[in-house]
C-alpha cells in the first residue's frame, strides 16, 4: 500500500521545523558567548551591542522562515483531517499565494522580533552591553 503523500510531506516539514528551532537556539547561544567574551575581557564592550543586534535580527529572520513551514504544516493537517484524498502537495504555491511586499516582509520580521521566545536572551544581552558601555567607560 502506498503511503499518503501528505503524510510524507508533513513528516519532512516537521523535521525541518524542528531543525530550525535547534538552530535558533544555537544563534542565542552564540549571542551569549559573544556577550560573555566581551564582558569578561572588557575590550571594546560596545561591540556587544552591535554583534548581539545582528544575532537578534538573524534569529528573527530565521524564525520568520520557520513560520512558513508552520503555515504549511497547519494546512496539511487541515487537509488530512478533512479528507482521505491526498490532493496536491503545494508548499511553495501556498507560500507564493501570500501577498508579499517590502513593508509586509519587514512587518513580519518585526512581529517575530518582539516574540518572547526571540526577545530572550537578546534584550537582556543588549541591556548588559549598554550597562558595560555606560558604567565601565567612566
GUTI-174170 format. One record per atom (N, C-alpha, C, CB): y, z, x; residue in one letter. Coordinates in steps of 0.1 Angstrom, whole numbers, padded with zeros to 4 digits, always signed. Each point is the difference from the previous one (the first is absolute). Glycine has a CB too. Layout:
// GUTI-174170
YZXA...
***
This chain:
// GUTI-174170
-0012+0000+0008X+0012+0000-0008X+0013+0000+0009X-0013+0012-0019X+0022-0021+0015X+0012-0001+0008X+0010+0011-0003X-0003-0025+0001X+0009+0031+0009X+0010+0011-0002X+0013-0005-0006X-0011+0013+0019X+0017-0005-0027X+0013-0004-0006X+0011-0002+0011X-0006+0012-0021X+0012-0024+0022X+0010-0002+0010X+0012+0010-0001X-0006-0024-0001X+0009+0029-0011X+0011+0010-0001X-0004+0013+0007X+0008-0011-0021X-0021+0014+0020X-0004+0012+0007X+0001-0001+0015X-0015+0005-0020X+0011-0017+0025X+0001-0003+0014X+0014+0001+0005X-0020-0015-0001X+0029+0009-0007X+0015+0000+0004X+0005+0014-0001X+0003-0023-0009X-0007+0031-0001X+0005+0014-0002X-0004+0008+0013X-0002-0002-0025X-0011+0000+0029X-0005+0008+0011X+0007-0004+0013X-0022+0002-0011X+0025-0015+0013X+0007-0004+0012X+0014+0005+0000X-0014-0021+0000X+0021+0020-0011X+0014+0004-0001X+0001+0016+0001X+0006-0020-0014X-0016+0026+0008X+0001+0015+0001X-0002+0005+0015X-0009+0001-0024X+0000-0008+0031X-0002+0003+0014X+0013-0002+0008X-0024-0006-0002X+0031-0005-0001X+0012-0004+0007X+0011+0011-0004X-0006-0025+0000X+0007+0028-0013X+0010+0010-0004X-0002+0013+0008X+0000-0010-0023X-0013+0014+0024X-0002+0013+0008X+0003-0002+0014X-0018+0005-0016X+0016-0016+0022X+0004-0003+0014X+0015+0001+0002X-0021-0014+0003X+0028+0009-0013X+0015+0001+0001X+0004+0014+0000X+0002-0022-0012X-0008+0030+0004X+0003+0015-0001X-0002+0006+0014X-0006+0001-0025X-0005-0004+0031X-0003+0006+0013X+0011-0004+0010X-0025+0000-0005X+0029-0013+0005X+0010-0005+0010X+0014+0006-0003X-0014-0021+0003X+0016+0024-0016X+0013+0007-0003X+0000+0014+0006X+0002-0013-0021X-0013+0019+0021X-0001+0014+0007X+0002-0002+0015X-0015+0008-0019X+0010-0018+0025X+0002-0003+0014X+0015-0001+0003X-0023-0011+0002X+0030+0003-0011X+0015-0001+0002X+0006+0014+0000X+0000-0023-0011X-0004+0031+0002X+0006+0014-0001X-0003+0008+0013X-0002-0001-0025X-0010+0000+0029X-0004+0007+0013X+0008-0005+0012X-0023+0003-0010X+0025-0016+0011X+0008-0006+0011X+0014+0006-0001X-0014-0021+0000X+0020+0022-0012X+0013+0005-0002X+0001+0015+0005X+0004-0016-0019X-0015+0023+0016X+0000+0014+0004X-0001+0001+0015X-0011+0007-0022X+0002-0015+0028X-0001+0000+0015X+0013-0004+0007X-0024-0005-0003X+0031-0005-0003X+0012-0004+0006X+0010+0011+0000X-0004-0024-0007X+0005+0031-0005X+0010+0011-0001X-0004+0011+0009X+0004-0006-0024X-0016+0009+0025X-0005+0011+0009X+0003-0003+0014X-0018+0006-0016X+0016-0018+0020X+0002-0004+0014X+0015+0001+0004X-0019-0016-0002X+0028+0012-0007X+0014+0001+0003X+0005+0014-0001X+0002-0024-0008X-0007+0032-0002X+0005+0013-0002X-0004+0009+0012X-0002-0003-0025X-0010+0002+0030X-0005+0008+0010X+0005-0004+0014X-0020+0005-0013X+0022-0018+0015X+0006-0005+0012X+0015+0001+0001X-0020-0016+0001X+0026+0016-0013X+0015+0001-0002X+0007-0011+0008X-0002+0024-0004X-0004-0035+0006X+0007-0012+0006X+0004-0010-0011X-0013+0003+0022X+0025-0005-0024X+0006-0009-0010X-0006+0004-0014X+0003-0018+0017X-0001+0030-0022X-0006+0004-0013X+0005-0009-0012X-0002+0023+0009X+0014-0029-0007X+0005-0009-0011X-0010-0012-0003X+0024+0007+0006X-0032-0010+0004X-0010-0011-0002X-0009+0003-0011X+0002-0006+0024X-0004+0019-0027X-0009+0005-0011X+0005-0007-0013X-0006+0022+0012X+0019-0022-0014X+0005-0005-0013X-0003-0015-0001X+0018+0017+0001X-0016-0024+0010X-0003-0015-0001X-0014-0003-0002X+0020-0003+0015X-0029+0009-0006X-0014-0003-0001X-0007+0005-0013X+0000+0001+0025X+0005+0011-0029X-0006+0004-0013X+0004-0008-0012X-0001+0023+0010X+0014-0027-0009X+0005-0009-0011X-0009-0013-0001X+0024+0010+0003X-0027-0015+0009X-0008-0012+0001X-0014+0003-0006X+0013-0008+0020X-0019+0019-0016X-0013+0004-0005X+0000+0001-0016X-0005+0012+0022X+0016-0005-0026X+0001+0002-0015X+0001-0013-0007X+0012+0022+0004X-0004-0031+0001X+0002-0013-0007X-0013-0008+0001X+0024+0000+0006X-0031+0000+0005X-0013-0007+0001X-0010+0006-0009X+0005-0005+0024X-0005+0018-0026X-0009+0007-0009X+0002-0005-0015X-0001+0020+0016X+0014-0021-0019X+0004-0005-0014X-0005-0014-0002X+0020+0016+0000X-0018-0025+0010X-0004-0014-0001X-0015+0000-0001X+0020-0008+0014X-0027+0016-0006X-0015+0000-0001X-0005+0005-0013X+0000+0005+0024X+0007+0005-0030X-0005+0005-0013X+0004-0010-0011X+0003+0024+0008X+0008-0031-0006X+0004-0010-0010X-0011-0011-0001X+0024+0005+0004X-0029-0009+0008X-0010-0010+0001X-0013+0005-0006X+0010-0009+0020X-0013+0022-0018X-0012+0006-0005X+0001+0000-0016X-0002+0015+0021X+0014-0013-0026X+0001+0001-0015X-0003-0013-0006X+0018+0017+0003X-0017-0028+0004X-0004-0013-0006X-0016+0000-0002X+0020-0012+0012X-0027+0018-0003X-0014+0002-0002X-0003+0008-0012X-0004-0002+0025X+0012+0013-0027X-0002+0009-0011X+0002-0007-0013X+0008+0019+0014X+0002-0028-0015X+0003-0007-0012X-0012-0009-0004X+0025+0000+0006X-0030-0007+0004X-0012-0008-0003X-0012+0008-0004X+0009-0017+0016X-0011+0028-0009X-0012+0008-0003X+0001+0005-0015X-0001+0007+0024X+0013-0004-0028X+0001+0005-0014X-0003-0012-0010X+0018+0017+0007X-0013-0029-0003X-0003-0012-0009X-0015-0002+0000X+0022-0010+0006X-0029+0010+0005X-0014-0002+0000X-0007+0010-0008X+0002-0010+0023X+0002+0023-0021X-0007+0010-0008X+0003-0002-0015X+0003+0016+0019X+0008-0020-0023X+0003-0003-0014X-0009-0011-0005X+0024+0007+0003X-0025-0018+0005X-0008-0011-0004X-0015+0004-0001X+0016-0016+0011X-0021+0024-0001X-0013+0004-0001X-0003+0009-0012X-0001-0001+0025X+0010+0009-0029X-0002+0009-0011X+0001-0008-0014X+0009+0019+0014X-0002-0030-0014X+0002-0006-0013X-0010-0012-0003X+0024+0006+0002X-0030-0011+0009X-0009-0011-0002X-0012+0000+0010X+0019-0013-0009X-0029+0007+0005X-0011-0002+0010X+0001-0013+0007X-0015+0015-0014X+0024-0023+0010X+0002-0013+0006X+0007+0002+0013X+0001-0012-0022X-0005+0006+0033X+0006+0002+0013X+0013-0006+0002X-0022+0001+0009X+0026-0011-0017X+0013-0006+0001X+0003-0006+0014X+0008+0016-0017X+0004-0019+0020X+0004-0005+0013X+0006+0011+0008X+0004-0023-0010X-0006+0023+0023X+0005+0009+0009X+0013-0006+0006X-0023+0010+0006X+0035-0004-0009X+0012-0006+0003X+0010+0011+0006X-0003-0017-0018X-0001+0023+0029X+0008+0010+0006X+0014-0005+0004X-0021+0011+0008X+0021-0022-0001X+0013-0006+0005X+0008-0005-0012X-0011-0006+0022X+0004+0000-0032X+0008-0005-0011X+0006+0011-0008X-0016-0019-0002X+0009+0030+0000X+0006+0011-0007X+0012+0005+0008X-0022+0007-0009X+0022-0006+0022X+0011+0004+0008X+0012-0010-0001X-0016+0013+0016X+0012-0025-0015X+0010-0011+0000X+0008-0001-0013X-0015-0012+0016X+0008+0016-0027X+0007-0001-0013X+0011+0011-0002X-0021-0009-0009X+0021+0019+0017X+0010+0010+0000X+0014-0006+0004X-0017+0019+0004X+0027-0017-0011X+0013-0005+0005X+0004+0007+0013X+0007-0006-0024X-0003-0001+0034X+0004+0005+0013X+0013-0006+0004X-0025+0004+0006X+0033+0005-0002X+0013-0004+0006X+0003+0010+0011X+0008-0012-0021X+0002+0010+0029X+0003+0009+0010X+0004+0014-0005X+0008-0019+0014X+0000+0019-0025X+0004+0013-0006X-0012+0007-0006X+0022-0010-0005X-0031+0003-0001X-0012+0006-0006X-0009+0005+0011X+0001-0016-0019X-0003+0009+0030X-0008+0005+0011X+0006+0012+0007X-0008-0024+0003X+0021+0024+0000X+0006+0011+0006X-0001+0012-0009X+0016-0015+0013X-0014+0013-0026X-0001+0011-0010X-0014+0006+0000X+0018-0011-0014X-0028+0002+0015X-0014+0005+0000X-0002+0008+0013X-0008-0020-0013X+0013+0016+0024X-0001+0008+0013X+0007+0013-0002X-0001-0021+0014X+0012+0021-0020X+0008+0013-0001X-0008+0010-0009X+0022-0013+0003X-0028+0007-0014X-0008+0009-0009X-0011+0007+0008X+0006-0015-0020X-0012+0007+0028X-0011+0006+0008X+0005+0009+0011X-0014-0020-0004X+0026+0017+0009X+0006+0008+0011X+0002+0015-0004X+0011-0021+0008X-0008+0023-0021X+0003+0014-0005X-0012+0007-0007X+0024-0008-0002X-0035+0002+0002X-0012+0006-0005X-0004+0012+0009X-0008-0021-0010X+0005+0032+0004X-0003+0012+0008X-0011-0002+0010X+0006+0013-0020X-0016-0021+0018X-0010-0002+0010X+0005-0008+0012X-0017+0001-0018X+0028-0008+0016X+0006-0008+0011X+0011+0008+0006X-0006-0022-0011X+0014+0029+0003X+0011+0008+0006X-0006+0010+0010X+0013-0003-0021X-0024+0009+0018X-0006+0010+0009X-0008-0008+0010X-0001+0018-0017X+0002-0017+0030X+0008+0010+0007X+0014-0006+0005X-0022+0011+0007X+0025-0023-0011X+0011-0007+0006X+0013+0007-0002X-0012-0021-0004X+0015+0026-0008X+0013+0007-0002X+0001+0013+0008X+0000-0010-0023X-0011+0017+0024X-0001+0012+0008X+0003-0003+0015X-0016+0011-0016X+0010-0021+0021X+0002-0004+0014X+0014-0005+0003X-0025-0006+0001X+0031-0001-0011X+0013-0004+0002X+0010+0012+0000X-0005-0022-0012X+0002+0031+0003X+0008+0013+0001X-0001+0007+0013X-0003+0002-0025X-0010-0001+0030X-0002+0006+0013X+0008-0008+0011X-0023+0008-0008X+0022-0021+0007X+0008-0007+0010X+0014+0002-0001X-0017-0017-0001X+0023+0018-0011X+0014+0002-0001X+0004+0014+0005X+0001-0015-0020X-0010+0025+0017X+0002+0014+0005X+0001+0000+0015X-0012+0009-0020X+0002-0016+0026X-0001+0000+0015X+0013-0007+0006X-0025+0000-0001X+0029-0011-0005X+0011-0007+0005X+0013+0008-0002X-0011-0022-0006X+0013+0029-0005X+0012+0007-0003X+0001+0013+0008X+0000-0009-0023X-0011+0016+0024X+0000+0014+0006X-0004+0000+0015X-0004+0009-0022X-0002-0019+0027X-0003-0001+0015X+0010-0008+0008X-0024+0003-0007X+0033-0009+0000X+0009-0008+0008X+0013+0007+0003X-0009-0020-0011X+0010+0033+0007X+0012+0008+0002X+0000+0006+0013X+0002+0004-0024X
***
